[in-house]
């Protein structure tokens, strides 16, 4: 934890800003101009408005407010913000590419499990990265020996720790810092601080037991074992004609019929709208943008990742459908609750409630080597099943203000699979 985020990353930043132990660039050209680093710091701070609270604390300005940068801050900056904001900022791309290789290795270390090939990649990857570091920053000059602190050598032994102890997520998780951060606000008495802490710990444990024993939950209107809907909500809220038509088309696809048949039973005036949906089992709480107010200090929690089955033969009408699961990103606009009466034409024997989400898809123009997706525009509104909406994503704007980059923190274990 401290090796990467409190030492190596900080030292790289000090090198890039010309503040590392009095060293100049030597024969290299890795220093960033002050105006460039200030722009990166400002962009880091601005990204807080488009990164959900679930991702962590609001990122500070890494150029002007270095004291506010914790290990958690540098972790997020390294993995998600740095690769975007440092792009095309160095005079020579070799420094950026070297940084990206470091990010890839850290991402690999943070996996939930490793294959023998992963272990080999981590071992050889860090060895190669350290050799390149010596070439770029140490430059094989005894006068620059201070550029090679012990923490650079320690990178070579990360893989040994993995082999001996297990995945690094088990011991890079800031457990003590997180627990102390939870306790700190409960200290109400300066004279008897420990009594305040004791009372808070006991009360928290009691509430947890009550919740388990009595099944208490503030979630309302559970549509499915995978998620719950949360207030506020609007009952029988009027829909625009385009929305009515899109919902009807989605229902026609769902029931494999035509829109005319659906409109016999679909009553737009009886559709309810909800503001929030939360995935169960500690999943994200996602907001519908049409139901939340816009405030200056609000952190955007409306952009999501969702999964859809797409017909690979959609342009080949003569071939049988062949569905593949694909990942999409977009802004959650609406959450609908639609009720349909019993209908033989739809093979419904009782009243059925259907939960839908309206999402505007991000139209991607490119992606980088870390599989980060770039987009400028959003596509038309899509109506999808609420269960296809998986998690929150964040966004950060490139420093040239031309593109958005989606920040998806969910790993491979968060991806659903399809059982044929």
C-alpha positions in Angstrom: 0.0 0.0 0.0 2.5 2.6 1.2 5.2 1.3 -1.2 3.1 2.2 -4.3 0.9 5.1 -3.3 2.9 6.9 -0.6 6.4 6.4 -2.1 6.7 5.4 -5.8 3.9 7.5 -7.1 4.8 10.5 -5.0 8.4 10.3 -6.1 7.4 10.1 -9.7 5.4 13.3 -9.3 8.3 15.0 -7.6 10.6 14.0 -10.5 8.0 15.3 -13.0 7.7 18.6 -11.2 11.4 19.2 -10.6 11.2 18.9 -6.9 13.0 15.6 -6.2 16.0 16.0 -3.9 17.5 18.9 -5.9 18.0 16.7 -9.1 17.8 18.3 -12.5 16.6 16.4 -15.6 20.2 15.4 -16.5 20.2 14.0 -20.0 16.4 13.4 -19.9 13.3 15.5 -20.5 10.8 14.2 -18.1 9.9 17.5 -16.3 6.5 19.0 -16.9 6.1 22.7 -17.3 4.5 24.3 -14.3 1.5 25.4 -16.3 0.9 21.8 -17.4 1.1 20.4 -13.9 -1.2 23.1 -12.7 -3.7 22.2 -15.4 -3.5 18.6 -14.4 -4.2 19.5 -10.8 -7.1 21.6 -11.7 -8.6 18.9 -13.9 -8.1 16.4 -11.0 -10.1 18.6 -8.7 -12.8 19.3 -11.3 -13.3 15.5 -11.9 -14.8 15.2 -8.4 -18.2 16.5 -9.8 -18.4 13.7 -12.4 -17.1 10.9 -10.2 -19.7 9.3 -7.8 -19.2 9.5 -4.0 -19.2 5.7 -4.0 -15.7 5.9 -5.7 -14.2 7.6 -2.7 -13.5 11.1 -1.4 -13.5 14.1 -3.9 -10.1 14.2 -5.5 -8.1 17.3 -4.4 -6.0 19.5 -6.6 -2.7 17.5 -6.7 -0.7 20.5 -7.8 -1.9 23.0 -5.1 -3.2 20.9 -2.3 -0.6 18.1 -1.9 -1.2 17.8 1.8 -4.8 16.7 1.2 -3.6 13.8 -0.9 -3.8 10.5 1.0 -2.7 7.0 -0.1 -6.3 6.4 -1.2 -6.2 9.6 -3.2 -3.0 8.7 -5.0 -4.3 5.2 -5.6 -7.3 6.5 -7.5 -5.2 9.1 -9.3 -2.7 6.5 -10.4 -5.3 4.0 -11.7 -7.9 6.2 -13.3 -7.0 9.9 -13.5 -3.3 9.9 -14.2 -3.5 7.9 -17.4 -6.0 10.3 -18.9 -4.6 13.6 -17.6 -0.9 12.9 -18.4 -1.6 11.8 -22.0 0.5 13.9 -24.5 1.9 16.0 -21.6 5.5 14.9 -21.7 8.0 16.1 -24.4 8.8 12.5 -25.1 6.2 9.7 -25.1 8.6 7.2 -23.5 7.9 8.7 -20.0 4.1 8.4 -20.4 4.5 4.8 -21.8 6.7 3.9 -18.8 4.0 5.3 -16.4 1.3 3.3 -18.2 3.3 0.1 -17.8 3.4 0.8 -14.1 -0.4 1.3 -14.0 -0.9 -2.0 -15.8 1.3 -3.9 -13.3 -0.5 -2.4 -10.3 -3.8 -3.3 -11.9 -2.6 -6.8 -12.4 -1.5 -6.9 -8.7 -5.0 -5.9 -7.6 -6.7 -8.8 -9.3 -8.7 -11.1 -7.0 -6.8 -14.2 -8.2 -3.7 -14.9 -10.2 -2.8 -17.5 -12.8 0.8 -18.8 -13.1 1.1 -16.6 -16.1 0.0 -13.6 -14.1 2.7 -14.3 -11.5 5.3 -14.5 -14.2 4.1 -11.3 -15.8 4.3 -9.4 -12.5 7.8 -10.7 -11.7 9.2 -10.0 -15.2 7.1 -6.8 -15.6 8.5 -5.1 -12.5 12.0 -6.2 -13.3 11.7 -4.6 -16.8 10.0 -1.5 -15.3 12.8 -0.9 -12.8 15.4 -1.3 -15.5 13.6 1.3 -17.6 13.3 3.6 -14.6 17.0 3.5 -14.1 17.6 4.3 -17.7 15.1 7.3 -17.7 15.7 8.8 -14.3 18.9 7.4 -12.8 20.6 7.6 -16.2 23.5 5.4 -14.9 25.1 8.4 -13.3 26.6 8.2 -9.7 25.6 11.8 -9.1 22.0 10.8 -9.6 22.0 7.8 -7.2 19.3 9.5 -5.0 16.9 8.8 -7.9 17.0 5.1 -6.9 15.6 4.9 -3.3 15.0 1.5 -1.6 11.3 1.7 -2.6 12.2 1.2 -6.3 14.1 -2.0 -5.4 11.2 -3.1 -3.2 9.0 -3.3 -6.3 11.0 -6.4 -7.4 9.7 -8.2 -4.2 6.0 -7.6 -4.6 5.6 -10.9 -6.4 7.4 -12.7 -3.6 4.8 -11.3 -1.1 2.0 -12.5 -3.4 3.5 -16.0 -3.5 4.0 -16.1 0.2 0.9 -14.3 1.6 -1.6 -14.2 -1.2 -3.4 -11.5 -3.3 -2.4 -7.9 -2.3 -6.1 -6.8 -2.0 -6.1 -8.7 1.3 -3.4 -6.4 2.8 -3.5 -3.3 0.7 -7.0 -2.4 1.7 -6.3 0.4 4.3 -8.3 -1.5 7.0 -7.0 0.4 10.0 -7.2 3.8 8.3 -10.8 3.1 7.2 -11.8 2.0 10.7 -10.2 5.1 12.3 -11.9 7.3 9.8 -15.2 5.8 10.8 -14.5 6.4 14.5 -13.2 9.9 14.3 -16.6 11.8 13.8 -18.0 10.0 16.9 -15.6 11.7 19.3 -17.9 14.3 20.9 -16.0 14.8 24.2 -12.5 16.1 24.4 -12.4 15.2 28.1 -13.6 11.6 27.7 -12.9 10.7 24.0 -12.6 7.0 24.7 -16.1 6.9 26.3 -17.5 8.4 23.1 -15.7 5.8 21.0 -16.8 2.9 23.2 -20.4 4.1 23.0 -20.3 4.5 19.2 -18.9 1.0 18.7 -21.5 -0.6 21.0 -24.4 1.3 19.3 -23.1 0.3 15.9 -23.0 -3.3 16.9 -26.5 -3.2 18.4 -27.9 -1.6 15.3 -26.3 -4.3 13.1 -27.8 -7.1 15.3 -31.3 -5.4 15.2 -31.1 -5.2 11.4 -30.2 -8.9 11.1 -32.8 -10.1 13.6 -35.7 -8.1 12.4 -34.8 -7.8 8.7 -34.9 -4.0 8.8 -34.2 -2.3 5.6 -34.8 1.2 4.3 -35.1 -0.1 0.7 -38.6 0.2 -0.8 -40.4 -1.7 -3.6 -38.1 -4.6 -4.3 -38.5 -5.5 -7.9 -36.0 -8.4 -8.1 -33.6 -10.2 -5.8 -30.8 -8.3 -7.6 -31.8 -4.7 -6.8 -34.3 -2.4 -5.0 -35.9 0.9 -6.0 -35.6 3.8 -3.6 -37.7 7.0 -3.2 -38.6 9.6 -4.2 -41.0 8.4 -6.8 -43.9 9.8 -9.0 -47.1 7.9 -9.3 -48.9 8.0 -12.6 -46.6 10.7 -13.9 -47.4 11.8 -17.5 -45.0 10.5 -20.1 -44.0 12.2 -23.4 -45.1 10.6 -26.6 -41.6 9.6 -27.6 -41.1 7.9 -24.2 -44.4 6.1 -24.5 -43.4 4.8 -27.9 -40.0 3.6 -26.8 -41.5 1.7 -23.8 -44.0 0.1 -26.1 -41.3 -1.0 -28.5 -39.2 -2.4 -25.7 -42.3 -4.4 -24.4 -43.0 -5.6 -27.9 -39.5 -7.0 -28.2 -39.8 -8.5 -24.7 -43.0 -10.4 -25.5 -42.1 -11.1 -29.1 -45.1 -9.3 -30.5 -46.0 -6.1 -32.3 -46.5 -2.6 -30.8 -50.2 -2.6 -31.7 -50.8 -5.6 -29.4 -48.8 -4.0 -26.6 -50.8 -0.8 -26.7 -54.0 -2.7 -26.0 -52.6 -3.5 -22.5 -50.0 -0.8 -21.8 -51.4 2.2 -20.0 -48.9 5.1 -20.0 -50.9 7.0 -17.4 -50.3 4.2 -14.9 -46.5 4.1 -15.2 -44.6 5.0 -12.0 -41.2 6.6 -12.0 -38.5 6.1 -9.3 -35.4 8.2 -8.6 -32.9 5.5 -7.5 -32.0 1.9 -8.0 -29.5 0.1 -5.7 -27.9 -3.2 -6.5 -28.1 -5.6 -3.5 -25.1 -7.3 -1.8 -23.3 -3.9 -1.3 -23.8 -2.8 -4.9 -24.0 0.8 -6.1 -26.9 3.2 -5.7 -27.6 4.8 -9.1 -29.7 7.9 -9.7 -32.1 8.7 -12.5 -31.0 12.1 -13.9 -34.6 13.2 -14.6 -35.5 12.8 -10.9 -32.6 14.4 -9.1 -32.0 18.1 -8.7 -28.9 19.8 -10.2 -26.7 21.3 -7.5 -23.3 22.8 -7.8 -21.7 20.5 -5.2 -23.5 17.3 -6.3 -21.4 14.4 -7.4 -22.8 12.8 -10.5 -24.1 9.3 -9.8 -26.2 8.9 -13.0 -23.7 7.3 -15.4 -23.8 3.5 -15.4 -22.5 0.4 -17.0 -25.1 -2.0 -18.4 -25.0 -5.3 -20.3 -27.2 -6.3 -23.2 -27.5 -9.4 -25.4 -26.9 -8.2 -29.0 -27.7 -10.2 -32.1 -24.4 -10.7 -34.0 -26.5 -11.5 -37.1 -28.7 -8.5 -36.9 -27.7 -7.4 -40.5 -28.1 -10.9 -41.9 -31.8 -11.5 -41.9 -31.5 -15.0 -43.3 -29.4 -16.3 -40.4 -30.7 -17.4 -37.1 -30.1 -14.9 -34.2 -26.8 -15.4 -32.4 -26.7 -13.4 -29.2 -23.6 -12.2 -27.5 -23.3 -10.3 -24.2 -21.9 -6.8 -24.7 -21.0 -4.0 -22.4 -22.4 -0.4 -22.7 -22.0 2.8 -20.8 -24.5 5.7 -20.6 -26.5 8.0 -18.4 -29.5 6.6 -16.5 -32.4 9.0 -17.4 -35.5 7.2 -16.0 -36.6 4.2 -13.9 -40.0 2.9 -14.9 -42.5 0.5 -13.2 -44.9 -0.8 -15.8 -47.9 -3.0 -14.9 -49.6 -5.2 -17.4 -52.9 -7.0 -16.8 -53.5 -10.7 -17.6 -53.4 -11.1 -21.4 -53.6 -14.3 -23.4 -51.9 -12.6 -26.3 -48.9 -11.9 -24.1 -49.1 -15.2 -22.3 -49.7 -13.5 -19.0 -52.0 -15.3 -16.6 -51.9 -12.7 -13.8 -51.0 -9.0 -13.4 -47.3 -8.6 -14.1 -45.0 -5.8 -13.0 -42.0 -5.0 -15.3 -39.1 -2.7 -14.2 -37.4 -0.8 -17.0 -34.5 1.7 -17.2 -34.1 4.5 -19.9 -30.4 5.1 -20.7 -28.7 7.3 -23.2 -25.7 5.4 -24.6 -22.2 7.0 -24.7 -21.0 6.9 -28.3 -17.3 5.9 -28.0 -14.7 7.3 -30.4 -11.6 5.6 -29.0 -10.1 3.7 -26.1 -6.6 3.5 -24.7 -4.3 0.6 -23.8 -5.9 0.4 -20.3 -9.3 -0.2 -21.9 -10.6 3.3 -21.0 -13.3 4.5 -23.4 -13.4 8.0 -24.9 -16.6 9.7 -26.1 -17.9 13.1 -27.1 -21.6 12.6 -27.8 -24.5 10.5 -26.4 -26.8 8.3 -28.5 -30.5 8.0 -28.6 -32.5 6.8 -25.5 -32.6 3.1 -24.9 -35.2 1.2 -22.8 -33.6 -1.8 -21.1 -34.5 -4.2 -18.3 -33.5 -2.8 -14.9 -31.5 -6.0 -14.2 -29.1 -5.1 -17.0 -27.9 -2.0 -15.2 -24.9 -3.2 -13.3 -23.0 -0.4 -11.6 -21.9 3.3 -11.4 -19.1 4.7 -13.6 -17.3 8.0 -13.3 -16.1 10.4 -15.9 -13.2 12.7 -16.4 -12.7 15.3 -19.1 -9.5 15.4 -21.0 -7.4 18.5 -20.5 -8.2 19.8 -24.0 -11.9 19.7 -23.0 -12.7 17.7 -26.2 -13.5 14.3 -24.9 -14.9 12.5 -21.8 -13.3 9.3 -20.5 -15.3 6.7 -18.7 -13.9 5.4 -15.4 -15.1 1.9 -14.8 -13.8 0.5 -11.5 -15.6 -2.9 -11.7 -13.4 -5.9 -12.4 -14.0 -9.2 -14.2 -15.8 -10.6 -11.2 -18.5 -7.9 -11.6 -19.3 -9.0 -15.1 -22.4 -11.2 -15.5 -22.3 -14.4 -17.5 -24.9 -16.0 -19.7 -25.9 -19.6 -19.1 -26.9 -21.1 -22.4 
